[in-house]
Amino acid sequence: MRQLSYAAAGMEAVREEMRRDPSTIHLSTDAPGRLIKEFGAERVRGTPITEAAFTGLALGAAGSGYRPIVNWSMVTFSFVAMDQIVNQVSKIHYMFGGQASFPLVFRASVGGGRQLAAQHSQSPYSMFMNLAGLKMILPSTPSDMKGLLKSAIRDNNPVISFESSRLMGFKAEVPDDEHLVPLGKADIKREGGDVTIVALAWMVHEALAAAETLQHDGIAAEVIDPRSLVPMDQDTIRASVRKTGRLVIADEAGPTAGASAEIAALVTEDKDTFACLKAPLKRVCALQVPIPYSPALESHVFPSRQTIIAGVREVLA
């Protein structure tokens, strides 16, 4: 296999899908020259800086036989298109009585660790999870970035791809041949029998590092990456917790009404899984504050392998 960066794997997914299907088009305020060179300015559009307009344009195109890929760049910029997302994109298939499909993909970077301050260091995926009608992916590796994004582009529903800004330069192996990762299928990154760690995006790597340290103390942690937020692989998470009896959830977002709360609920609401819990679960999340610009303060706000280790020790105590 080749080594590709997280960002390059995403670009490769887009190029392969645009080659495969001529109805696939790309919209962004900063149109990639590499895409324009290969596919032309008709299919790769550089848009004005007006996310509400080109988000609505993409929705109309999706209902007219195209498969738009919209790159919002940072998730921050999606907020000015919230009327389109909330009132149109998430509901239009239902409002049309299922008579038309609206296959479109929105890409947006999330997370901190790059000293981009409060507005550009957010992980607000739970805001979108609250909307019925949207699918969501959150890849943590270059391989999953490519495989999940390709599956998202082929899906006949609106899909948001949340992409970790910390991981853009991260390199790992990506398969050479056709590579698809199904939406709604979690990945067990490491097996263990003492505690389950469900981790999202960048925190998957911190959880794996934490598990390695814990192994030296005889603690076998099982690390699960949900990969998709909607649909979420409830069966894999519940099966792991039934095996270990303990759960730590690691998320770069804040805890209030977040994805970590949804994962906690799907474990505790299931009576068979709840009966297997040997201790209260633990959430390891960012502090519920705007993300500081200062590197020292930013590091303090976000969870890390050290806070994951502390959380594991707490549920094992």
N, C-alpha and C positions, 0 to 999 in steps of 0.2 A: 504493500500500500504506500501511497504518497503521504507526505506530511503537508498539510494545508493549515493556514490560519483560519480561525473562526470566521473572520470577515470574508476571506477568499472562498471559503466553502459556501457561504451564502451567495456570493456572486456567481459561483459555478452552478449552483442550483437554478438561479434565475436564467442564466444563459442556456442551460440544457433544456429548460422548460419552454423558453422562447423558441428554440430550434425545433422542439417537438411539436408545438402547436402554434400556428401562425396567428391565432386569435388572441394570444397572450401579448399584452402591451405593458409598458412601464411608464409610470408618472412620478416625477419628483422635482423639487425645486432646483436640485443640482443634478442634472441628467448625466450619468456616467458616460464619458467619452468612449470608453471601450464598448459599451452597449450600442451607442449611436453608430459607431464604425461598423459593427457587425449587422445591426438590424435596421438602421436608418432612422431618420428623424420622425417618420410617420408613426413608428411603433414605440419609440423612446422619446417621450415628450418632456422637455424642460418647462415647468409650469411657473406662473407668477407665485410670489410668496403669499398665497391665500389658501390655506388648508381647507377652509370651509368650501371653497369653490371646487378645488380639484378632488376633494373627497366625494362631493356630490356628483361631479362629472364622472368619476370612476363608477359610482353606483349606477348611473344611467347607462354607461357603457356595458357594465356587467349584465344588465337587463336586456341589452341589445345584441347579445351574442359574443361579447368579448370577455376575456379573463384578465382584468387589470391587476397589476402589482403596483401598490402605492407605497412609496417610501416617505414616511413622515419625518425621517431622520430621528430626532429625539422625541420621546413620548410627550414631552412638554408641548410640542407643537400640535398635537392632536386635540388639545383642549379647546382650541378656537374652532374646531369642527364638531363639537359635541352635539349640537343640534342634529347634524347630519347622521352622526353615529347612533345616538340614542333614539331619535324619533324616526329615522329612515332605515339605515343599514341593518340594524338589529331586528327590525319588525317587518320589513317590506315583503319578505317571502310569505309570511303569515297574512299580511294585509291583502296580498294578491290571491289569497286562497290557494297557495301552492301552484298557481298556474304558470309561474315563471321562476327560474333560478337566478341567483345573483352571486356568481363565483368571483370573489375578489379577495385579495390579500393585502393587509396593511402591515408594514414593517416599522418597528420603533425601538430605539435603544432605551434601556432602563438601567437603574442602579447607579451606584456612586464609585468611590475609590479613585477618582480622577481629578479631584479638586475643581469641580465645575459648579459648586455652590448649590443653593437650595432649589432653584428652578430646574436645573439640569442634572439632578442626581436622584430623581424620584423612581419609585417602583410601584406605580399606582394600579397594577393589574386588577386588584380586587374591585376597583370602581367599574371596570368593564365586565368582570365576572358576574356582577349583579344584574347584567342585562341578559334576558333570554334571547337567543337567536345568534349569538356569536360563539365561534370556537376560538381557542387560544393555545398557543404553543410557547414554550420557554426552554429553548435548547441550552445545554450546558457544555457541549463539546462540538468541535468542527464536524464530526461525523453526523451527530444529531442535527446540527444546523442544516446541513445539506439534505439529509433524509426527511426531516420534518417539514422543511420549507417546500421541498418538491411535492410532498403529499398535500400540503396546504394549498399550493397553486392548483393542484388537480381536483381539489374538493369543490363541490358545487354550492358551498355555503361561504359566508363571510368569515375569514380567519384573520386574527391578529397575531403576528409573530413578534413577541417581546424578546429582545436580544440584549444580552448583558454587555454593557459598555466596557466593563473590566476585561472581558474575554476576547475583544476584537483581535488582538495580536497573538492570542494563545494558539499554539500549533499542536496538532496531533494527527494520527493516521485517519485517512478518509478512503473508503473503498474506491477502486478504479472503475468498476462496472456500475450498472444501474443500481442506485441506492435509494430506497424508500423506507422511511420509518413511519408506521401507522400512527395516526392521532389517537390518543386515549390509551396508550400502552406504556406503562412505567418500565424503568430499567433498574434492575437490582445491580448496583455498581460493586457491591461487596457483600458477601454473606457472613452472617454471624448469628449467635443464639442468645446473646445477653441483653441487647437493647436495639431498637430500631431507630435509625436517624433518617427522617425524611427531609431532604434538602433541595433547595431550588436554585437553579442557575449557578452563579459564582459560589454559592454556599455548598454546592456538591463537592467542589474541590477542597474547600475548608473541612467539610465533613470527612472526606477520605483521609486527609492529613490527620484529623483528630482521631479517626479510627486506628490509624497506624500507631499513634502514640499510646492509645488505650490498650492496644494489643500487647505492648510491653508489660502492662500490668495485669495481663490475663483476662482482659475484657474484650469480648468478641462483639463488635458492633456491626449491624447490618445497615448498609447505606442504600437508600432508595431515591432515585431521581424520577419524579412524576412525568417529566418532559412535557406533558399536556396539562394545562390548567382546566380547560373545558374541551372535550370531556376528560374527567380525571379517572385514573385507573384505581377505583376504590378496592377492587378485589385483591390486588397485589399488596396494597398498603395494609389492609385488614389482615390478610394472611400472615404478613410479617409480624404484626403486633400480636397476633394470636400465638405465634411461635416464641417471641421474645418476652412478651408481657410488659414491655416498657417502651415508651415513645418520647423522642426528642424531635422537635420540628425546627429547622433552621431556615430562616428567610431574611433576605436583605431589606425587605419592606418592614414598615412598622406593624405592631401586633393588632391594633384596633380594627376589627371587621376585615381582617386581611385573609390572604390565602392560607396562612397558618391556622387561623380560626376555622376555616372550612375543613381543613384536614383533621383538626382536632374533633370537629363535630362528626365527621363521617366515621371516626373511630369510636367515639363515645355513644353515638346514637344506635349503633349496632349492638344488640344485647349480647351476642356471642363473643364479639371482640371485647366489649366492655368487661365481660366476666373474666377475661384472661388477663386484664391489667393487674399488675402487682404493685403499682405505684401511680400517683397522679402523673399525667404527662407534663412535659416541659416545652415551652416555646422559647426559642432563642432568636430574637428579632432585633431590628434597629430600634433605637429609642424613639419615642413618639414626639419628635421635634423636627423642625426644618433642618435640612442637612447643612452643616457649617462648611465654609470655604477653607478654613484653617486645616492643614493636614493632620495636626495633632487632634483637633476636636472632631474632625471627620472620622478618624480611626476609632475614637472613643464611642461615637454614635453607632457605628456598624458592628454587627456580631462578627466573630472570628473563630478560628479553630480552638482558641483558648476558652472562649465562652461556650462553645459546643462541648468541650471536655468537661467544663464545670457543670453544664446541664446534665450530662450523662452521669457524672458522679452523684448529682443530686437525686436523680431517679433511682439510682442503685443503692443509695444510702439506706 
